[in-house]
Amino acid sequence: MKIREITVTPVAFRDPPLLNAAGVHEPWALRTIVEIHTDEGLTGLGETYGDLAHLNKVREAASAITGLDIYAQNQIYHHISAVTGDAISDLHGLTGAATKEKSIDRVYSPFEVACLDIQGKAIGRPVCDLLGGPVRDSVPYSAYLFYKWPAHPGTPADRFGQALTPEEIVTQAHLLINEYGFQSIKLKGGVFPPDQEIDAILALRAAFPTHPLRLDPNALWSIETSIRVAHALDRTLEYLEDPTSGIPGMAAVAAKAPMPLATNMCVVTYDHLPPAIAQSAIGVLLSDHHYWGGLTRSVQLARLCETFGIALSMHSNSHLGISLAAMTHLAAAVPNVTTACDTHTPWQDGQDVIAPGALRFTDGSVPVPTTPGLGIELDRDALAVMHEQYVNCGLTARDDTGYIRRFDPTFPTTRPRW
């Protein structure tokens, strides 16, 4: 079955002012939607980042693989590697170091997902069956909490409200858990001094005594601060995510922390695994098929992690329903995804490019679609609206630091900050 044509559509959707170590989310989040059309009339969907440098590489790759067989993934990867070359298309610091290999995998991933969507449709089986078959029929996700402003400056307050204090973080958690039924909670830290974020975690523990809790300061703390926070939150956190930078730094913290350390920043390619394993730097790897090279390679990653006793979960960036479907099929087929995955879905606030009804949250979990392929369909009207938003919003790259500095020119970029 040959690739007849590939449609690449950049989109933008509204994003709340979510704070993090790099700054604050801009009013629009950018994504790219990939549609692969075959000579046999089947179409597959993929989703990836929307920054212009990455978008241009996706477009080049689409031209390079047109005419190839959708089952010839090694050949498709080779062609994409050739057009990506030495270009580094991943410059967003919250997803870890940028490397040539990671950039190639980022470009390849949406095409691989789209091809798997087609393969599933061709044989009448869901994508998770192509990955080894489901080991669970629903995938748990966590309530992903953020410190946030009440609104983007100059606009009315959004429905999520302000979250700058421990009490307001607890209110936000109640909102997301009441709407989605989440059974675990993650707080994006690295925004305020560590003691203030410790207080927020302790407030969450008091309000939700049985929910597993995680904290992620995006490698903003020193080794010493990381160890201090870890001990302050002993028997409170399920894991501590990326408290400090680099594999050696994480290893130094891991040697003294009473809970496992997780990462989506210091281990982001296969080359990072040997030193991380040798130094016992991590206990949980937050995989992300968007930059680990798609779903099949992520299954291979999971098996490597299982071999070396590393637990697995999933990282999330601002995403739409195609990515949520892909994440759900992947997590359904990987036995050692032992903790709830991250998702930004609540922050989309209903915006999506897929037709409603295929994906839903029940008690914090997404039932795995059982229809062929990813089990989703594109909403072309919504796609057209989001593409028009992309054209008109004026953004071509994510820049959390540049945006916050419009309002706070003194915002620091030093690391470690505490």
N, C-alpha and C positions, 0 to 999 in steps of 0.2 A: 504494500500500500504506500503510494508516493505522496510526498508533500507537494500539493499543487500551488498553494498560496499561503502566505502568513500575513495576518493583519496585526499591526502593533498600534495600540491606542493609549496615549498618556491621559490620565484622569487626575482630577483633584476633588477632594471632599473636605468639608469643614472639620477643623480640629480644635478642641478646647485648649486653653493656655496651660498646658501641663508642664510643671517644673521638673528639672533634672540637673545633673551635674554639669551639663554643657550649657544650660540656659533655660529656654522655654519654647514649647512648640509654637510655630507660627499659625496663623488662622487657617491655612490650607495644608493638608497632607497630600503628597504626590505618590501615585502608583502608576504602573504600566500593565495593561491587559494585553495578553498574547492569545491570538486565535490561530490555530493551525487547521487549514482546510485540506482535505485529501482528495485524490482522484477518484475515490469511491464514495464521496459524498458525506463522509463523517468529519466532524469538527471537534477539536479539543481545546481546552482552556488552560491558560497559565497566568500567573500574576507575579510581578516583581516590583522592585523599587522604581521611583519616578524621577530621580535626579537626572539632569540633562546628559551628563557624561555617560552614565549607565544606559540611558534611553538610546543614545546614539549607537552604542555598542550592540544593544539588542536589535536595533534596526539593521546594522551591518550583518549580524549573525543570521537574521531572518532571510536576508538575500543569499547568504552563503550556503544555507542548508535547504533551500527550496529545490525540489526535485529528488531529494533523498528519501529512502524508505523509513517510515516511522519506527520500524523495529531495529534499524541500524544505529543504535545509540552510540557505539564506539566511533563510528564514522561521523555522526553528528557532533560528538564531543571534539573530535579532531578538527573538524572544520571551524567550530566555534573558537577553539584554542588558537587557531591560525589567525582569525580576524581580531581576536582580543589582543594577542601579542603580549607586549610588556606593559600595556596600559593598566593603570591602577584606577578602577572606577568606584572604589569604596573609600570614601574620605570621611565618613561619619564615625566619629570616635567612640560612640556608645556601643558599637558592635565589634570592637576589638581592632587589632592591627590590620592594615591593608597589605595584601601581598598579591603577587601576580597570580598565584594558584587560586586564591580566594576570588579574585576578580573574574577569572575564567569560569569558576563554578557558579558565581552569581549570574553571569550571562547565560550559562547553560541551563540553569534550574527551571525557568518557566517553560522552556521548550520540552524538557524531559517530562514535566508534569502534564503538559498538553498532549504529548505523545501517549502517556499512560492513560489519560482520559479517553483517547481514541481507541487504544488497544482494548480497554475495558468495554467500550461500547461495541467494538467489533465482535467480541465473544459473549457479550451479554453478562459480564461479571463486574462487580465493583472493583475499584482500584486496589483496595486493601487485599483482595484475593491475588492480585498480581505481585504483592509484596510478601506473600507467604501465608496469607489468610488471617482473619481477625482472631485475636486472643481475648478481646473484650468487645461488647456490643455498644458501648458508649465510652466517651473519653472525657475525663474530668478536667476542668479548667479552673484557674484561681481568680479571685477578685483582685484585679491589678489596680492598686491605689496610687494616686499621685498627689503630692502637694500641688495646688493650683491657685491661680488668681480667680476672682469671681467671674471675670470675663476678659476678653482681649480689650486693651485700652481703647476707650472711645465707643464701646458697644455695650448694649444692655447685658446684665448678668445672665449667664446661661443656667440651665435647669440643674446642673450639678453643684453650683454654688462655690463659694470660697472654701479652701482647705489648706490652712496655714498653721493650725494649732493641733495638738493631739486630739482635742475634743472634736474639731472639725474633720479630722481624718476618720475618727470613729463614725461620725455622721455619714461621711461618704461611704464607708464600708457597709453601713446599714442599708443605704440606698441601693448599692450594687447587689448585695446579698438578697435583699427583698425582691429585686426584679429578676435576678438570674439564679438564685439558689446556691451560690458558690459555697463550697465546703472547705476552702482554704483561702489564705489571704497573702498577698505580696505587696510590700510598700516600696515604691521607688524613692530611695534616699539620695544622699549626696547633695542635698539642698540646704539644710540647716546644720549648725554645729551638732556633732554626734550625740551629745547628751539630750538635745531636743528630740532627735529621732529615736533614741532609746526610750524617752518618755512616751512617744507615739506608739511604739511597739508594746510597751507595758499597758498603755490604755487599751489597745486592741486586745491584748490578752485578757484584761479584766472584762471587756465587753463580749468577747467571743472565747470562752475558756477552752473549748474543744477544737477550734479551728487551727490547723497547722499554719504557722506564720513564717514569712521570709522577709529579708531586708536586703536591698540592692543599692549601694552607694556608688556604683559604677567606678570602682577603683580610685576613689577620691581621697582615701585615708592613708596615712603612713602605716607601716608595719606595727608600730607601737600602739597607735590609736586603734587599729583593727583588733589587736589582741585584747585591749582593754574593753572594747565594745562587745567582743565575743564573750568574755567572761561576765560582763554585766547582763548579758542576755542568755546565759546558760540555762538550759531547760525551758527556754521560751521560744527559740527559733528552731524550725525544722532544718534549715540551713542558712548560712550567710553567703550571699552572692557577691563575688568580686569586690571584697572590701579594699584591696590594694592592688597595685599594678604588677604585671609580669609574673612569669612562672616562679622565679626565685623568691619574689616577695610573697606570693600566695603560699609557697611551700613553708616559708618562715612562720606565717600566720597559722597554717594548717597544723604545724607541729605543736602548737600551744592552744589552739581553739578547742573548746569542748563540743562543738558541733561540726558537721561536714561543711566544707566550702564548695560553692558551686561557681560555674563560670560560663559566660558566653563571650568573654573578652580576651583571656590569656591563652585559650585553646580554641582556635578558629580554623585551623587546617590540620591535615594529617601529620605534617611535620612537627606540630606542637605536641603531639601525643607522647612520643618517647621521652622527652625531658620532663613533661608533667607527670608521667607515670613513675619515672626513675626518682623524682624528687617528692613523690606523694603530695603533690600540690593541690589536687582537687578530689572531692568525693562524689560530685554530681556534675555532669556535663549538660548544659542547656543547648541542645542541638538546634539548628535552624536550617531547614532544607533550602531556604533562599540563598544561603552562602556555603552550604556543605555540598552543593552539587545535585540537589534534587532528592527525590524520595528513595530511589534504589540505593544511591550512595549513603543516604542516611541510615538505611537498614544495615549496610555494611559497617557503618560507624557504630551502630548500636551493638553489633556482635563483638567488635573490638573492645568496647567499653565493658561489656559483660565479661569478657575474657580476663580483664584486669581489675574487676571488682568496682567499676565506676558506675554509679547509678545514672539514669538518664531522665531528662525532662525536656521541655521545649521553650526556647526563647521566642519572644514576640516583638515585632515592631508594628507601627500603625499599618493596618492591613484591611482588606475587604474579604468578601465571602469565598472567593476562589481559593485564597490562601487558607482560610479557616477549614474549608473542605479538604484540602490537601493535607493540612496538619492532622485533621481528624482521622483520615484514612491511614496515615503513617503511624500515628500513636496507637491506632487499633491493632496494627500488625506487629508492633514491637513489644515483646514480653517485658523487657526491663525498663519501660517507662513507668517508674514506680511512684512518681509524684505528679500532682496536677500540673498541667501545662499553662503557660502564660497566654493571655489573649488581650488584645486591645478592642475587641468587638464592642463592649459597652460604650466606649468613647466615640464610636461611629454614630451612635444615637439613631440607628435605623437606616443610615445611608448605606447603599450597596449597589453593586452592578449585577447581582444575581437575582433571579426571580424568587420571591418569598416562598417559604414553606418547606424548602429542602433541608434547611439547617435550623435547629432550635435548641435552646438550653432547657434541660430538665434537671432540677436539683444540682445545678452547676456543671452538668455534663452535656455533651452533644452526642445524641445517638448517631451511630455510624450509618451513612446512607447505604442502602442495599440495592439501589438501582444501578444500571451499568455506568461504568466510568466513575467520575467524581460524584455523580448523582445530582448535579446542579445544571441550571440553564442560564444563559445570559439574558438579562433584561436590557434590551437594546435601547429602549427609551431612556432608562437610567444611565446607560453607558454614554449616550449622546449628551445628556445634561452634564455629566461629570467631565466629559471631554471639553465641552464649552467652558466649564468652570476652569479647567486647566489653561485653556487659551487666554482667558480673561483675568486670571488671578495674578499674573505677573511673576510668579515664582518659578524657578527652574532648578532649585536645589534646596535641600533642607539645611537650615542654618540657625540652630537654636541659640548660638552665642551672639551672632549678629543681630538677631531679633531682640534679645533681652537687653543688649547694649543700646538700643534706641531709647530705652526707658531708664536704664541704669548703666551709664558709661563706665562705671568703675567695676563692673562685674568681672571677677578674676578668672583666669584660666590656668593658674598655677596648680601643679600636682606634685605631691599631695597637698591638699588644701587644709587638712587638719591632721 
